[in-house]
């Protein structure tokens, strides 16, 4: 049996169309999605509608959950106060997504399960215990076994960290399916996982990145320039507003973040991603955020 896992689309319609074309060539018997469908891209509603129309089973992601349960970000952010300067930008982007999706689509996201099991395969967004915490490719065998062994399946697949890999540990094959959009491994191509008779392969798919970058111009997404820089560089970046106003990082005074119920989380700054090179033009305070091992991504690793 051939199974495809498509994860972390993040509202990128151009990349998704390219992946769909590749799927027509690989012809899987079953396609699952790994969550994080709308947030952080120019086409949140269109992506949700396409996935629903395709009828793919899947799991909920952390940025999906943030759109209908913002208090989960409040809990997450309380564990990482050094990330507070990002919250105003996140809140604006999240509200854009909520407005674009509407209540009916949000209700559909709310109904997604946390786990899918099909034959030898178990799929979660990040880890069995959390939508926010997941090991990275550098994790040791013992950590991977402790996190994904309880799933009780010979193949454990997750998304979340935007860096694909395949590891075999203690009788378990642990696979990260990568991301359709916003790759953090320096490769701008879309990624998805193909299992052919339980043998995993990471597919990388070329797409017109420039076309997707142009779509940000008229979509109305707040901080679209931030998402465009992430997409173009295939690595974590700080918002331009923080680069231009580094004093706000030092003081934590970035807008009004008192109403955390309106806040969601963009798919970036996860600890499990390799530490990025600080941008040479960034002020020292910004370089600290980029290089800090505690916040090189906004989602933490299992040990973070």
C-alpha positions as CSV (number, residue, x, y, z in Angstrom):
1,X,0.0,0.0,0.0
2,X,1.2,3.5,-0.8
3,X,0.4,6.3,1.7
4,X,1.3,10.0,1.4
5,X,1.5,12.4,4.4
6,X,1.2,16.1,3.5
7,X,1.8,18.4,6.4
8,X,2.2,22.1,7.3
9,X,0.6,23.7,4.2
10,X,0.4,27.1,6.0
11,X,-1.9,28.8,3.5
12,X,0.5,28.4,0.6
13,X,-1.7,27.7,-2.4
14,X,1.0,27.7,-5.0
15,X,3.1,25.1,-3.2
16,X,0.0,23.0,-2.5
17,X,-1.0,22.9,-6.1
18,X,2.5,21.7,-7.0
19,X,2.3,19.0,-4.4
20,X,-1.1,17.9,-5.7
21,X,0.4,17.6,-9.2
22,X,3.2,15.4,-7.8
23,X,0.6,13.3,-6.0
24,X,-1.1,12.6,-9.2
25,X,2.2,11.2,-10.5
26,X,2.9,9.1,-7.4
27,X,-0.7,7.9,-7.1
28,X,-0.9,7.0,-3.4
29,X,-3.8,4.8,-2.2
30,X,-4.3,7.0,0.9
31,X,-3.4,10.6,1.6
32,X,-3.3,12.0,5.1
33,X,-2.6,15.6,6.2
34,X,-0.5,16.5,9.2
35,X,-2.2,19.7,10.3
36,X,-1.2,23.4,10.3
37,X,-3.3,24.1,7.2
38,X,-4.2,27.8,7.0
39,X,-2.1,30.0,9.2
40,X,0.8,32.1,7.9
41,X,-0.1,32.2,4.2
42,X,-2.0,34.2,1.7
43,X,-4.8,31.7,1.1
44,X,-6.0,30.3,4.5
45,X,-9.6,29.7,3.5
46,X,-8.8,28.3,0.1
47,X,-6.4,25.7,1.6
48,X,-9.0,24.6,4.2
49,X,-11.6,24.3,1.5
50,X,-9.4,22.3,-0.8
51,X,-8.3,19.8,1.9
52,X,-12.0,19.4,2.9
53,X,-13.1,18.8,-0.6
54,X,-10.3,16.2,-1.1
55,X,-11.6,14.4,1.9
56,X,-8.2,13.7,3.4
57,X,-8.2,12.3,6.9
58,X,-5.7,14.2,9.1
59,X,-4.7,15.6,12.5
60,X,-4.9,19.1,14.1
61,X,-1.8,21.2,14.3
62,X,-0.8,23.8,16.9
63,X,-1.5,26.8,14.6
64,X,-4.9,25.3,13.8
65,X,-5.7,25.0,17.5
66,X,-4.6,28.6,18.1
67,X,-7.2,29.8,15.8
68,X,-10.1,28.4,17.8
69,X,-8.4,28.1,21.2
70,X,-6.1,31.1,21.6
71,X,-5.6,30.4,25.3
72,X,-3.3,27.5,24.4
73,X,-0.9,30.1,23.1
74,X,-1.2,32.0,26.4
75,X,0.0,28.9,28.2
76,X,2.8,28.4,25.7
77,X,3.9,32.0,25.8
78,X,4.0,31.9,29.6
79,X,6.8,29.4,29.4
80,X,8.8,31.6,27.1
81,X,8.6,35.3,28.2
82,X,11.6,36.2,25.9
83,X,9.2,35.7,23.0
84,X,6.7,38.3,24.2
85,X,7.8,40.9,21.6
86,X,6.4,38.7,18.8
87,X,2.9,38.5,20.2
88,X,1.5,41.7,18.8
89,X,2.4,40.7,15.3
90,X,1.1,37.1,15.9
91,X,-2.2,38.5,17.2
92,X,-2.8,40.6,14.1
93,X,-2.1,37.6,11.8
94,X,-4.3,35.3,13.8
95,X,-7.2,37.7,13.6
96,X,-6.8,37.9,9.8
97,X,-7.0,34.1,9.6
98,X,-10.1,33.9,11.8
99,X,-11.9,36.6,9.7
100,X,-10.9,34.8,6.5
101,X,-12.0,31.4,7.7
102,X,-15.3,32.2,9.4
103,X,-17.0,30.1,12.1
104,X,-17.9,27.1,10.0
105,X,-14.3,26.4,8.8
106,X,-13.0,27.0,12.4
107,X,-15.5,24.4,13.6
108,X,-14.1,22.0,11.1
109,X,-10.6,22.6,12.3
110,X,-11.8,22.1,15.9
111,X,-13.1,18.7,15.0
112,X,-9.8,17.3,13.7
113,X,-8.3,14.5,15.9
114,X,-4.8,14.5,17.4
115,X,-4.0,11.0,16.1
116,X,-4.5,9.0,13.0
117,X,-3.6,5.3,12.8
118,X,-3.6,3.4,9.5
119,X,-2.0,0.0,9.4
120,X,1.5,0.2,10.7
121,X,1.4,4.0,10.6
122,X,0.7,6.5,13.5
123,X,0.5,10.2,12.6
124,X,0.6,13.1,15.0
125,X,1.3,16.8,14.3
126,X,4.2,17.2,16.8
127,X,4.2,14.5,19.6
128,X,1.6,12.3,21.2
129,X,1.5,14.6,24.3
130,X,1.7,18.0,22.7
131,X,0.8,20.0,19.6
132,X,3.7,22.3,20.5
133,X,6.7,20.2,21.5
134,X,8.5,17.8,19.2
135,X,12.1,16.4,18.9
136,X,14.2,17.7,16.1
137,X,16.5,15.7,13.8
138,X,19.3,16.1,16.3
139,X,17.4,14.3,19.0
140,X,19.0,11.1,20.4
141,X,17.6,7.6,19.8
142,X,16.4,7.4,23.4
143,X,14.4,10.6,23.1
144,X,12.7,9.5,19.9
145,X,11.9,6.2,21.3
146,X,10.5,7.7,24.5
147,X,8.3,10.2,22.6
148,X,7.0,8.0,19.8
149,X,7.3,4.5,21.2
150,X,4.1,4.8,23.2
151,X,2.1,5.1,19.9
152,X,2.7,1.4,19.6
153,X,3.2,1.4,15.8
154,X,6.3,0.5,13.8
155,X,6.1,3.8,11.9
156,X,5.6,7.1,13.6
157,X,5.2,10.3,11.5
158,X,4.9,13.9,12.5
159,X,5.3,17.4,11.0
160,X,5.6,20.6,13.0
161,X,9.4,21.3,12.8
162,X,9.6,22.0,9.0
163,X,12.7,19.8,8.6
164,X,12.2,16.3,7.2
165,X,14.2,13.3,8.2
166,X,14.0,9.5,8.6
167,X,15.4,7.6,11.6
168,X,15.2,4.0,12.6
169,X,15.5,3.4,16.4
170,X,14.8,0.3,18.5
171,X,12.4,-1.2,15.9
172,X,10.6,2.1,15.3
173,X,10.9,4.2,12.1
174,X,10.4,7.8,13.1
175,X,9.8,10.2,10.2
176,X,9.3,13.9,9.9
177,X,7.2,14.6,6.8
178,X,8.6,18.1,6.3
179,X,6.5,21.0,5.3
180,X,4.7,22.1,2.1
181,X,5.4,25.7,3.0
182,X,7.9,27.7,5.1
183,X,10.7,25.1,5.0
184,X,13.4,25.7,7.6
185,X,16.1,23.5,6.2
186,X,17.4,26.1,3.6
187,X,15.5,24.3,0.7
188,X,12.6,26.4,-0.5
189,X,10.9,23.4,-2.2
190,X,7.8,21.8,-0.8
191,X,8.2,18.5,1.0
192,X,5.9,15.6,1.8
193,X,6.3,11.9,2.8
194,X,5.6,8.9,0.6
195,X,5.4,5.4,2.2
196,X,5.6,2.7,-0.4
197,X,4.9,-0.7,1.4
198,X,6.1,1.0,4.6
199,X,9.3,2.2,3.0
200,X,9.5,6.0,3.6
201,X,10.8,8.5,1.0
202,X,10.8,12.3,1.4
203,X,9.6,13.9,-1.8
204,X,10.8,17.5,-2.6
205,X,8.7,19.4,-5.1
206,X,9.7,22.5,-7.0
207,X,7.1,25.3,-7.2
208,X,6.9,28.9,-8.2
209,X,8.1,30.6,-5.0
210,X,8.1,34.0,-6.7
211,X,4.4,33.6,-7.6
212,X,3.5,32.9,-4.0
213,X,5.6,35.8,-2.8
214,X,3.6,38.1,-5.1
215,X,0.4,36.8,-3.7
216,X,1.3,38.3,-0.3
217,X,1.1,41.8,-1.9
218,X,-2.7,41.9,-2.2
219,X,-3.9,39.4,0.3
220,X,-4.3,41.7,3.3
221,X,-2.3,39.5,5.7
222,X,-0.7,41.6,8.4
223,X,3.1,41.3,8.5
224,X,3.1,39.6,5.1
225,X,6.6,40.9,4.5
226,X,7.7,38.7,7.5
227,X,6.1,35.6,6.0
228,X,7.6,36.4,2.6
229,X,11.0,36.6,4.1
230,X,10.6,33.3,5.8
231,X,9.3,31.7,2.6
232,X,12.1,33.1,0.4
233,X,14.9,32.3,2.8
234,X,13.6,28.8,3.9
235,X,14.9,29.7,7.4
236,X,13.6,31.5,10.5
237,X,13.6,35.3,10.5
238,X,12.4,38.1,12.9
239,X,9.6,40.4,11.8
240,X,10.8,43.6,10.2
241,X,9.1,45.6,12.9
242,X,11.5,44.2,15.4
243,X,14.5,44.8,13.2
244,X,13.5,48.4,12.8
245,X,12.6,48.9,16.5
246,X,15.0,46.9,18.6
247,X,14.3,48.8,21.8
248,X,10.9,47.1,21.9
249,X,12.7,43.7,22.2
250,X,14.6,45.0,25.2
251,X,11.6,46.4,26.9
252,X,8.9,43.9,25.7
253,X,6.8,46.9,24.6
254,X,5.5,45.6,21.3
255,X,2.0,46.9,20.8
256,X,-0.9,46.0,23.1
257,X,-0.8,42.3,24.0
258,X,-3.1,42.4,26.9
259,X,-5.9,40.6,25.1
260,X,-4.3,37.2,24.6
261,X,-7.6,35.7,23.5
262,X,-7.0,37.2,20.1
263,X,-3.5,35.7,19.7
264,X,-2.4,32.8,17.5
265,X,1.0,31.6,16.6
266,X,2.9,31.7,13.3
267,X,4.9,28.7,12.2
268,X,8.4,29.9,13.1
269,X,11.0,30.1,15.7
270,X,11.0,26.5,16.9
271,X,13.8,25.2,19.1
272,X,14.1,22.0,17.2
273,X,15.3,23.9,14.1
274,X,19.1,24.4,13.7
275,X,20.2,27.7,15.1
276,X,20.0,30.3,12.2
277,X,22.8,32.7,11.3
278,X,21.9,36.1,12.8
279,X,21.2,38.7,10.1
280,X,24.3,40.8,9.9
281,X,22.3,44.0,9.7
282,X,20.2,43.3,12.8
283,X,20.8,45.2,16.0
284,X,22.4,43.2,18.8
285,X,19.2,42.8,20.7
286,X,17.6,41.2,17.6
287,X,20.6,39.0,17.0
288,X,20.1,37.7,20.5
289,X,16.6,36.5,19.7
290,X,17.7,34.9,16.5
291,X,20.6,33.1,18.0
292,X,19.2,32.2,21.4
293,X,19.0,28.4,21.6
294,X,15.8,28.7,23.6
295,X,13.9,30.4,20.8
296,X,15.3,29.6,17.4
297,X,11.7,28.6,16.6
298,X,8.4,29.6,18.2
299,X,7.6,25.9,18.9
300,X,9.8,24.2,21.5
301,X,11.4,20.8,21.3
302,X,10.3,18.1,23.7
303,X,13.1,18.9,26.0
304,X,12.7,22.7,25.8
